[in-house]
Amino acid sequence: MRNQFFPFLWVLLMIYGPFPCCTTPDPQRNFSGSQNIRFATYYSNNMVLQRSPQRAIIWGYSTHSNTNLTIKIDDVIVLKTTSYFHPAINASIWTVKLPAKEAGGPHVITVQSSLSTIKLVNVLFGDVWICSGQSNMQFTTMMAFNGSNEAKGSIHYPHIRVFTTAYMAANQPEYDVKCALEQWSVASPEAIASSNWMYFSAICWMYGRRLYEEHRIPIGLVSSTYGGTPIEGWSSPDVLKKCPETKISFTKSSFWNAMIHPLLNMTIHGIIWYQGESNAQHPKQYSCLFPAMVADWRQKFNEGSYNQTSSTFPFGFVQLAPYHNLGFPALRWAQTASKGYVPNEKLPNVFMAVAMDLPDPTSPYGSVHPRYKEDIADRLIKGLKSLDYNTINNAYQGPFPQTFQIKNGEIEIHYNRVLDIRSHKGFQISCAKHNECRNSMWLSIESSTNENQTSIFLSSNVTCYGERVCDIRYAWQESPCPLKKCPIYSQGTNLPAAPFWHRF
């Protein structure tokens, strides 16, 4: 009965959020025994700190200001500092920028005052990634296809470490993580797929595992997610001010305050993001909010880490998977800042995974939560690779149109990559009415079979009855194709072409 009930309960938690897990720690009183110093709550044994050339930030609390501190790595003194009173936190704190360390470990980091000593043991230096968003990023490893094998195999990846924040909201910015569902843990079946409600994000784990296999350096994964949440809740007030048409709900900045702002002092390598379902009815607002949020997070992580986190760090996202929601096609477009592809001038150094060909109508967690997280993680990794190139014309992205031409009643769409055409459907055009493009209807049109390696041809004369073609779009449906059978992929890589909309 428990197993039958769990998927239903989980969906409720994704929509309404779980119960609070703990109370706010008092930074002035939460010290062990006679110690007069401690670390911030999200620093612990087994963690990963960002490797060189960046410098990792560590910080914590002291019972009094002007406490002199000595910091050691493996018993070698590397820094000295003094605590000070921080008015925003209303506590005495200390913070240091560690020397740049090459990937590897384990290391012991020691902080000493005249009265006490605190340590972080089994610390690795590597790349730190934050995974954030709503329920599809929160979706746990054991819920995904092949999740049990992923969990069992995690024992072979001790150089991957995971951390999960609790689901929290706040009216004002927090400076420390109030509560962790899972403190820093060495990858293991228990850490990745526990039986006591401490589950780890499927996409975050699968992405991190592939990163490790690509680079063979330690990987730190921070999962900070909350199901059923709109982008407004993850956006700082500065972002909301840049998008004046945004309807400010009760959730304004609340998840930013509680689940992102406390992490700003960490030095990180990048972020992946899966969110948008809760904003499907407001794509125009999203096309402003998303690029503004990406730019704002980059700026604030850079400032919070004393310029150690890059101000242009890689930011990846998942374009929405199939679901019966009329707003999804336009929201997918908005996720690219209405360009159809990334990176672009509004979303520089951004990569994406197209997921519209991964329907899962029988998912026990609702069809909005497809279980094909392995495919999404693979596509994110390929998207990250694409940032190593200066153009979008490379082997790690799906094809995207470069030019459109109408000649002799035929539309030619020229793509930037060699095509793998699996169907001739998926296209729609709108035709002028009395030479006016306003209020025109969308009509389905199939491509011809005389396509070449990089172009598709559509006969517009028949469909528009000789009228002028106004627009053309592709895959503009909530669920545009069967599993991995969209009309167009890139040859050799199985990456689907993203949706597009073009006005002539």
Secondary structure, DSSP 4 states (H G I P E B T S, - for coil): -HHHHHHHHHHHHHHH------PPP-TTT---TT--EEE-TT--TT-EEE-TTS--EEEEEESSTT-EEEEEETTEEEEEEE-EEETTTTEEEEEEEPPP--SEEEEEEEEE-SS-EEEEEEEEEEEEEEEEESHHHH-BGGGSTTHHHHHHHGGG-TTEEEEEE-----SS--SS-S-EEEEEEESSHHHHB-SSS-B-BHHHHHHHHHHHHHH-S-EEEEEEE-TT--GGGGS-HHHHHH-TT----TTTTHHIIIIIGGGTTS--SEEEEE--GGGTT-HHHHHHHHHHHHHHHHHHHHHHTTT-S-TT--EEEEPPPP-S-TTHHHHHHHHTTTSSSSS-SSSTTEEEE--TT---TT-TT-TTS-S-HHHHHHHHHHHHHHTTSSSS-STTS---EEEEEEETTEEEEEESS-EEE--S--EEEEE-BTTB-TTPPEEEEPBPS---SSEEEEEHHHHHTTPPEEEEEES-SSS-SSTT--SEEETTT-PBPPPEEEE-
